[in-house]
Amino acid sequence: MENTKFFELRIYTVIPSAYPKLIELWASEGKYIIKKYMQCIGVWNTETGHLNKIFHLYSWRSHGEREKSRLNFYNDSLAQEYVEKVKPLYQSQESIILKSIDNLF
């Protein structure tokens, strides 16, 4: 799988009262610092089903690229400050690696 493009779906369950603050931080800081290191395809929230969830979808060329990007992100002082601000706003975090099945057919 090292040379196969894959996706990472990150799911954050947000403390309901903290939702507006999280969106504000994402708009003012998060999307800019994340874009510097990672290819974020998009960010969505839930309208139905389990509420208070934020979904981030990332594209990666390899596991090595993911590891290097995340290491660089977490070594950036602005990213560290951003994470410290948003982490208390989450109830839970999930990361799901998605591999395309297109080349199986």
One Martini backbone bead per residue (centre of mass of N, CA, C, O) as a GRO file, in nm:
protein
  105
    1MET     BB    1   0.051   0.067  -0.004
    2GLU     BB    2   0.279   0.285  -0.033
    3ASN     BB    3   0.197   0.360  -0.363
    4THR     BB    4  -0.100   0.423  -0.270
    5LYS     BB    5  -0.358   0.605  -0.284
    6PHE     BB    6  -0.509   0.772   0.000
    7PHE     BB    7  -0.737   0.809   0.274
    8GLU     BB    8  -0.842   1.036   0.543
    9LEU     BB    9  -1.079   1.004   0.803
   10ARG     BB   10  -1.180   1.259   1.019
   11ILE     BB   11  -1.346   1.239   1.344
   12TYR     BB   12  -1.523   1.491   1.528
   13THR     BB   13  -1.642   1.528   1.850
   14VAL     BB   14  -1.831   1.790   1.976
   15ILE     BB   15  -1.890   2.008   2.201
   16PRO     BB   16  -2.171   2.171   2.173
   17SER     BB   17  -2.083   2.454   2.308
   18ALA     BB   18  -1.803   2.454   2.115
   19TYR     BB   19  -1.875   2.480   1.813
   20PRO     BB   20  -1.835   2.785   1.745
   21LYS     BB   21  -1.535   2.795   1.828
   22LEU     BB   22  -1.428   2.586   1.628
   23ILE     BB   23  -1.514   2.732   1.369
   24GLU     BB   24  -1.351   2.988   1.424
   25LEU     BB   25  -1.069   2.849   1.437
   26TRP     BB   26  -1.073   2.725   1.158
   27ALA     BB   27  -1.107   2.994   0.995
   28SER     BB   28  -0.854   3.157   1.135
   29GLU     BB   29  -0.632   2.889   1.146
   30GLY     BB   30  -0.655   2.585   1.058
   31LYS     BB   31  -0.667   2.586   0.740
   32TYR     BB   32  -0.384   2.718   0.702
   33ILE     BB   33  -0.195   2.519   0.857
   34ILE     BB   34  -0.290   2.257   0.721
   35LYS     BB   35  -0.233   2.335   0.421
   36LYS     BB   36   0.081   2.346   0.456
   37TYR     BB   37   0.091   2.001   0.510
   38MET     BB   38  -0.201   1.924   0.391
   39GLN     BB   39  -0.452   1.747   0.196
   40CYS     BB   40  -0.748   1.903   0.214
   41ILE     BB   41  -1.053   1.840   0.070
   42GLY     BB   42  -1.247   1.859   0.336
   43VAL     BB   43  -1.524   2.002   0.535
   44TRP     BB   44  -1.773   1.866   0.761
   45ASN     BB   45  -2.108   1.850   0.872
   46THR     BB   46  -2.390   1.769   1.051
   47GLU     BB   47  -2.755   1.735   0.989
   48THR     BB   48  -2.769   1.430   1.053
   49GLY     BB   49  -2.782   1.223   1.299
   50HIS     BB   50  -2.487   1.260   1.428
   51LEU     BB   51  -2.408   1.516   1.609
   52ASN     BB   52  -2.130   1.710   1.645
   53LYS     BB   53  -1.970   1.672   1.367
   54ILE     BB   54  -1.644   1.648   1.212
   55PHE     BB   55  -1.515   1.628   0.874
   56HIS     BB   56  -1.205   1.507   0.746
   57LEU     BB   57  -1.035   1.504   0.423
   58TYR     BB   58  -0.751   1.317   0.313
   59SER     BB   59  -0.466   1.311   0.096
   60TRP     BB   60  -0.243   1.035  -0.004
   61ARG     BB   61   0.045   0.874  -0.146
   62SER     BB   62   0.156   0.787   0.147
   63HIS     BB   63   0.262   0.698   0.453
   64GLY     BB   64   0.517   0.872   0.449
   65GLU     BB   65   0.379   1.139   0.387
   66ARG     BB   66   0.203   1.145   0.635
   67GLU     BB   67   0.423   1.135   0.852
   68LYS     BB   68   0.582   1.386   0.761
   69SER     BB   69   0.350   1.593   0.774
   70ARG     BB   70   0.277   1.550   1.074
   71LEU     BB   71   0.552   1.618   1.189
   72ASN     BB   72   0.567   1.907   1.077
   73PHE     BB   73   0.312   2.009   1.207
   74TYR     BB   74   0.394   1.937   1.517
   75ASN     BB   75   0.664   2.135   1.485
   76ASP     BB   76   0.475   2.370   1.466
   77SER     BB   77   0.392   2.633   1.663
   78LEU     BB   78   0.113   2.705   1.539
   79ALA     BB   79  -0.002   2.419   1.555
   80GLN     BB   80   0.027   2.380   1.857
   81GLU     BB   81  -0.162   2.613   1.934
   82TYR     BB   82  -0.411   2.507   1.789
   83VAL     BB   83  -0.439   2.234   1.930
   84GLU     BB   84  -0.468   2.352   2.219
   85LYS     BB   85  -0.745   2.492   2.150
   86VAL     BB   86  -0.919   2.236   2.026
   87LYS     BB   87  -0.898   1.979   2.203
   88PRO     BB   88  -1.111   2.065   2.435
   89LEU     BB   89  -1.364   2.053   2.214
   90TYR     BB   90  -1.343   1.744   2.231
   91GLN     BB   91  -1.470   1.416   2.280
   92SER     BB   92  -1.366   1.292   1.997
   93GLN     BB   93  -1.144   1.077   1.792
   94GLU     BB   94  -1.097   0.983   1.442
   95SER     BB   95  -0.928   0.736   1.220
   96ILE     BB   96  -0.966   0.663   0.865
   97ILE     BB   97  -0.852   0.441   0.631
   98LEU     BB   98  -0.874   0.483   0.272
   99LYS     BB   99  -0.905   0.254  -0.001
  100SER     BB  100  -0.911   0.210  -0.317
  101ILE     BB  101  -1.108  -0.010  -0.553
  102ASP     BB  102  -1.073   0.060  -0.856
  103ASN     BB  103  -0.818  -0.144  -0.923
  104LEU     BB  104  -1.003  -0.420  -0.899
  105PHE     BB  105  -1.176  -0.380  -1.195
   0.00000   0.00000   0.00000
